């Protein structure tokens, strides 16, 4: 009989909920509940709508969930996506870990696992 033992980190990643928290209002938590999660100002094309910010594109960025991890990429937005202050260009993806700072234009979020 083979028994697979999961480390605490693997267990936590498998069962944790991935969220983005607004930097300016930590009470707002965006639950990343799809394998392909779109963020932007579009009420029809985005899974989460950022309102009242003209700097945000219709679908500004896309978060992909794969193998228990989340990756973000810019969706050719006008005002760019930044991860920990570094700009994302083209099809480059960035792994999101707990505490990662994500900026969509001038909207700031913190990635967390809860």
C-alpha positions as CSV (number, residue, x, y, z in Angstrom):
1,X,0.0,0.0,0.0
2,X,1.4,3.4,-1.0
3,X,0.5,6.4,1.1
4,X,1.1,9.8,-0.2
5,X,2.0,12.3,2.5
6,X,1.3,16.0,1.8
7,X,3.5,18.6,3.4
8,X,1.8,21.3,5.3
9,X,2.6,23.8,2.5
10,X,1.1,21.5,-0.2
11,X,-2.0,21.0,2.0
12,X,-2.4,24.7,2.6
13,X,-2.0,25.6,-1.1
14,X,-4.5,22.8,-2.1
15,X,-7.2,23.9,0.3
16,X,-6.5,27.7,0.5
17,X,-8.7,30.2,-1.2
18,X,-6.9,32.6,-3.5
19,X,-7.9,36.2,-3.1
20,X,-6.9,39.7,-4.1
21,X,-7.4,42.4,-1.4
22,X,-7.6,46.1,-2.2
23,X,-4.7,47.9,-0.8
24,X,-6.9,50.9,0.1
25,X,-9.7,48.8,1.5
26,X,-8.7,45.5,2.9
27,X,-12.3,44.6,3.7
28,X,-12.9,44.0,0.0
29,X,-11.7,40.5,-1.0
30,X,-11.9,39.3,-4.6
31,X,-12.2,35.5,-4.5
32,X,-10.5,34.0,-7.5
33,X,-13.0,31.2,-8.1
34,X,-12.3,30.2,-11.7
35,X,-9.3,28.6,-13.5
36,X,-9.3,31.7,-15.8
37,X,-10.3,34.8,-13.9
38,X,-10.6,38.1,-15.7
39,X,-10.3,41.5,-14.0
40,X,-11.3,44.8,-15.7
41,X,-13.9,47.5,-16.0
42,X,-16.2,45.5,-18.3
43,X,-19.4,44.4,-16.5
44,X,-19.9,41.7,-19.2
45,X,-16.4,40.4,-20.0
46,X,-14.7,40.5,-16.6
47,X,-15.2,38.1,-13.7
48,X,-14.5,41.0,-11.3
49,X,-15.3,44.6,-12.3
50,X,-13.2,47.5,-11.1
51,X,-15.5,50.5,-11.1
52,X,-14.9,54.2,-11.2
53,X,-11.4,54.1,-12.6
54,X,-10.9,55.1,-16.2
55,X,-7.3,53.8,-16.2
56,X,-8.5,50.2,-16.1
57,X,-9.0,48.4,-19.4
58,X,-12.1,46.4,-20.2
59,X,-10.3,43.1,-19.4
60,X,-7.1,44.5,-17.9
61,X,-5.5,41.3,-16.6
62,X,-6.1,37.6,-16.5
63,X,-5.3,35.2,-13.6
64,X,-4.8,31.6,-14.4
65,X,-5.0,28.8,-11.8
66,X,-2.8,25.8,-12.6
67,X,-1.6,23.0,-10.4
68,X,-2.7,24.8,-7.2
69,X,-1.0,28.1,-8.1
70,X,-2.1,31.4,-9.5
71,X,-0.3,33.2,-12.4
72,X,-1.2,36.7,-13.7
73,X,-0.6,38.2,-17.1
74,X,-1.5,41.6,-18.6
75,X,-4.1,41.5,-21.3
76,X,-2.6,44.1,-23.5
77,X,-4.0,46.8,-21.3
78,X,-3.4,50.5,-22.0
79,X,-2.0,51.3,-18.6
80,X,-0.1,48.1,-17.8
81,X,-0.1,45.5,-15.0
82,X,2.7,45.5,-12.4
83,X,3.7,42.8,-10.0
84,X,5.8,44.0,-7.0
85,X,6.5,47.1,-9.1
86,X,7.8,45.3,-12.2
87,X,5.8,45.7,-15.4
88,X,4.4,42.6,-17.1
89,X,4.8,42.7,-20.9
90,X,3.4,40.5,-23.6
91,X,2.4,37.0,-22.7
92,X,4.7,36.9,-19.7
93,X,3.1,35.4,-16.6
94,X,4.1,36.0,-13.0
95,X,3.5,33.5,-10.2
96,X,1.5,35.0,-7.4
97,X,2.5,34.2,-3.8
98,X,1.1,35.4,-0.5
99,X,1.8,39.1,-0.1
100,X,2.5,39.8,-3.8
101,X,1.6,43.4,-4.7
102,X,-0.4,43.6,-8.0
103,X,-1.2,46.9,-9.6
104,X,-3.6,47.3,-12.5
105,X,-2.8,50.8,-13.7
106,X,-3.1,52.7,-10.5
107,X,-5.4,50.2,-8.6
108,X,-3.4,48.3,-6.0
109,X,-4.1,44.8,-4.7
110,X,-2.4,42.3,-2.4
111,X,-2.5,38.6,-3.3
112,X,-3.4,36.4,-0.3
113,X,-4.3,32.8,0.6
114,X,-7.1,32.5,3.1
